[in-house]
Amino acid sequence: MTHVKCTKLKPKGKHLDEDDQEYLEQMARQNRQLPKHKRLTQADMAIDDYLSDLLTICLSFFVV
């Protein structure tokens, strides 16, 4: 298993939740399957993850 650095915040001295670990592993696995010229860097994956979370939060304000 390849370890992936992440930007998920966690309490000091604690591990990530299993759901977060699985999500990050899935992102890394999908990225490794892409051709080299289309792969994202770890920074790009973190930005994409942050933007998708932000979009989810913004859209939740419009759902009544």
N, CA, C and O of each residue as an XYZ file, in Angstrom:
256
protein
N       0.842     -1.165      0.000
C       0.000      0.000      0.000
C       0.894      1.238      0.000
O       1.865      1.310      0.754
N       0.565      2.201     -0.840
C       1.315      3.434     -0.916
C       0.709      4.458      0.026
O      -0.507      4.645      0.045
N       1.541      5.112      0.800
C       1.046      6.142      1.708
C       0.901      7.450      0.949
O       1.747      7.792      0.123
N      -0.156      8.169      1.225
C      -0.437      9.427      0.559
C      -0.499     10.516      1.613
O      -1.212     10.389      2.608
N       0.248     11.585      1.392
C       0.133     12.728      2.290
C      -1.209     13.376      2.025
O      -1.683     13.386      0.889
N      -1.816     13.909      3.049
C      -3.149     14.471      2.865
C      -3.285     15.770      3.633
O      -2.443     16.107      4.465
N      -4.344     16.490      3.347
C      -4.613     17.746      4.035
C      -5.799     17.615      4.965
O      -6.279     18.619      5.493
N      -6.285     16.401      5.178
C      -7.386     16.201      6.114
C      -6.895     16.559      7.512
O      -5.825     16.123      7.937
N      -7.685     17.352      8.217
C      -7.312     17.742      9.570
C      -7.748     16.658     10.547
O      -8.822     16.072     10.414
N      -6.900     16.412     11.518
C      -7.196     15.409     12.528
C      -6.602     15.888     13.837
O      -5.653     16.672     13.838
N      -7.143     15.429     14.942
C      -6.562     15.807     16.235
C      -5.137     15.270     16.350
O      -4.827     14.197     15.832
N      -4.281     16.014     17.024
C      -2.887     15.605     17.182
C      -2.811     14.258     17.899
O      -3.452     14.050     18.930
N      -2.020     13.352     17.337
C      -1.842     12.040     17.937
C      -2.915     11.030     17.574
O      -2.886      9.904     18.072
N      -3.850     11.393     16.732
C      -4.938     10.494     16.331
C      -4.762     10.097     14.868
O      -4.103     10.796     14.098
N      -5.354      8.977     14.501
C      -5.351      8.522     13.116
C      -6.576      9.057     12.401
O      -7.545      9.473     13.036
N      -6.530      9.045     11.070
C      -7.709      9.413     10.295
C      -8.789      8.359     10.477
O      -8.491      7.201     10.770
N     -10.035      8.757     10.304
C     -11.133      7.794     10.335
C     -10.962      6.821      9.177
O     -10.284      7.126      8.196
N     -11.578      5.651      9.295
C     -11.490      4.656      8.224
C     -12.075      5.188      6.927
O     -11.553      4.909      5.848
N     -13.161      5.957      7.026
C     -13.784      6.510      5.825
C     -12.831      7.457      5.107
O     -12.723      7.420      3.881
N     -12.136      8.309      5.869
C     -11.184      9.237      5.266
C     -10.009      8.484      4.653
O      -9.545      8.837      3.569
N      -9.527      7.452      5.336
C      -8.422      6.658      4.802
C      -8.815      5.992      3.492
O      -8.056      6.019      2.524
N     -10.004      5.391      3.462
C     -10.468      4.717      2.249
C     -10.646      5.710      1.107
O     -10.311      5.413     -0.040
N     -11.178      6.897      1.427
C     -11.384      7.918      0.406
C     -10.050      8.364     -0.200
O      -9.928      8.489     -1.418
N      -9.054      8.603      0.656
C      -7.745      9.025      0.163
C      -7.065      7.920     -0.638
O      -6.423      8.198     -1.651
N      -7.196      6.677     -0.199
C      -6.616      5.559     -0.942
C      -7.275      5.419     -2.305
O      -6.603      5.127     -3.295
N      -8.590      5.625     -2.361
C      -9.308      5.548     -3.629
C      -8.838      6.653     -4.578
O      -8.630      6.406     -5.766
N      -8.673      7.869     -4.053
C      -8.179      8.973     -4.885
C      -6.803      8.648     -5.452
O      -6.549      8.859     -6.638
N      -5.914      8.134     -4.601
C      -4.557      7.810     -5.033
C      -4.570      6.680     -6.057
O      -3.829      6.724     -7.039
N      -5.411      5.665     -5.833
C      -5.501      4.532     -6.754
C      -5.980      4.988     -8.133
O      -5.421      4.589     -9.154
N      -7.024      5.831     -8.154
C      -7.540      6.328     -9.427
C      -6.495      7.179    -10.134
O      -6.372      7.125    -11.357
N      -5.750      7.955     -9.378
C      -4.727      8.812     -9.968
C      -3.591      7.979    -10.566
O      -3.076      8.315    -11.632
N      -3.195      6.890     -9.884
C      -2.123      6.033    -10.395
C      -2.520      5.318    -11.674
O      -1.653      4.955    -12.469
N      -3.827      5.105    -11.892
C      -4.278      4.404    -13.086
C      -4.287      5.306    -14.318
O      -4.396      4.817    -15.442
N      -4.173      6.611    -14.117
C      -4.147      7.541    -15.239
C      -2.787      7.492    -15.929
O      -1.793      7.112    -15.311
N      -2.736      7.876    -17.213
C      -1.429      7.999    -17.867
C      -0.589      9.059    -17.150
O      -1.134      9.980    -16.541
N       0.728      8.926    -17.224
C       1.603      9.825    -16.472
C       1.353     11.296    -16.778
O       1.437     12.135    -15.880
N       1.048     11.619    -18.022
C       0.878     13.030    -18.373
C      -0.453     13.605    -17.882
O      -0.664     14.816    -17.955
N      -1.351     12.753    -17.385
C      -2.640     13.225    -16.876
C      -2.758     13.101    -15.359
O      -3.776     13.490    -14.787
N      -1.740     12.568    -14.708
C      -1.798     12.386    -13.258
C      -1.743     13.729    -12.543
O      -1.112     14.680    -13.004
N      -2.419     13.775    -11.413
C      -2.410     14.969    -10.578
C      -1.305     14.861     -9.534
O      -0.962     13.764     -9.093
N      -0.759     15.992     -9.149
C       0.193     16.001     -8.046
C      -0.598     15.921     -6.743
O      -1.818     16.086     -6.741
N       0.091     15.670     -5.650
C      -0.593     15.617     -4.357
C      -1.247     16.956     -4.042
O      -2.339     16.998     -3.475
N      -0.579     18.053     -4.410
C      -1.154     19.379     -4.166
C      -2.430     19.570     -4.980
O      -3.414     20.110     -4.475
N      -2.417     19.127     -6.242
C      -3.615     19.249     -7.082
C      -4.757     18.396     -6.544
O      -5.913     18.818     -6.572
N      -4.439     17.194     -6.052
C      -5.485     16.347     -5.477
C      -6.078     16.997     -4.233
O      -7.287     16.923     -4.012
N      -5.239     17.634     -3.419
C      -5.731     18.307     -2.219
C      -6.634     19.475     -2.589
O      -7.662     19.694     -1.948
N      -6.254     20.228     -3.623
C      -7.073     21.358     -4.068
C      -8.400     20.857     -4.611
O      -9.448     21.419     -4.293
N      -8.374     19.807     -5.425
C      -9.615     19.247     -5.971
C     -10.531     18.766     -4.853
O     -11.741     18.988     -4.899
N      -9.960     18.109     -3.852
C     -10.744     17.612     -2.723
C     -11.344     18.774     -1.940
O     -12.510     18.726     -1.546
N     -10.547     19.818     -1.714
C     -11.026     20.995     -0.979
C     -12.150     21.679     -1.745
O     -13.164     22.054     -1.157
N     -11.975     21.843     -3.057
C     -12.998     22.519     -3.857
C     -14.291     21.713     -3.927
O     -15.377     22.292     -3.922
N     -14.191     20.393     -3.992
C     -15.417     19.589     -4.033
C     -16.161     19.678     -2.704
O     -17.392     19.719     -2.686
N     -15.422     19.706     -1.583
C     -16.067     19.886     -0.272
C     -16.715     21.261     -0.170
O     -17.825     21.392      0.346
N     -16.024     22.280     -0.660
C     -16.553     23.639     -0.621
C     -17.810     23.752     -1.471
O     -18.775     24.401     -1.068
N     -17.805     23.132     -2.637
C     -18.977     23.155     -3.512
C     -20.158     22.453     -2.849
O     -21.293     22.919     -2.953
N     -19.904     21.355     -2.181
C     -20.966     20.638     -1.472
C     -21.582     21.516     -0.391
O     -22.801     21.547     -0.226
N     -20.739     22.224      0.339
C     -21.238     23.112      1.396
C     -22.055     24.251      0.798
O     -23.131     24.576      1.300
N     -21.549     24.856     -0.270
C     -22.264     25.969     -0.905
C     -23.610     25.513     -1.456
O     -24.607     26.221     -1.317
N     -23.647     24.353     -2.072
C     -24.902     23.864     -2.638
C     -25.901     23.491     -1.554
O     -27.110     23.545     -1.778
N     -25.408     23.116     -0.387
C     -26.326     22.749      0.692
C     -27.119     23.958      1.193
O     -28.199     23.790      1.759
N     -26.604     25.165      0.995
C     -27.334     26.366      1.394
C     -28.538     26.614      0.494
O     -29.516     27.227      0.920
N     -28.472     26.138     -0.753
C     -29.550     26.376     -1.701
C     -30.641     25.313     -1.641
O     -31.730     25.508     -2.179
N     -30.356     24.201     -0.995
C     -31.345     23.137     -0.864
C     -32.212     23.450      0.350
O     -31.707     23.648      1.455
N     -33.496     23.491      0.134
C     -34.406     23.846      1.234
C     -35.154     22.630      1.709
O     -35.967     22.725      2.629
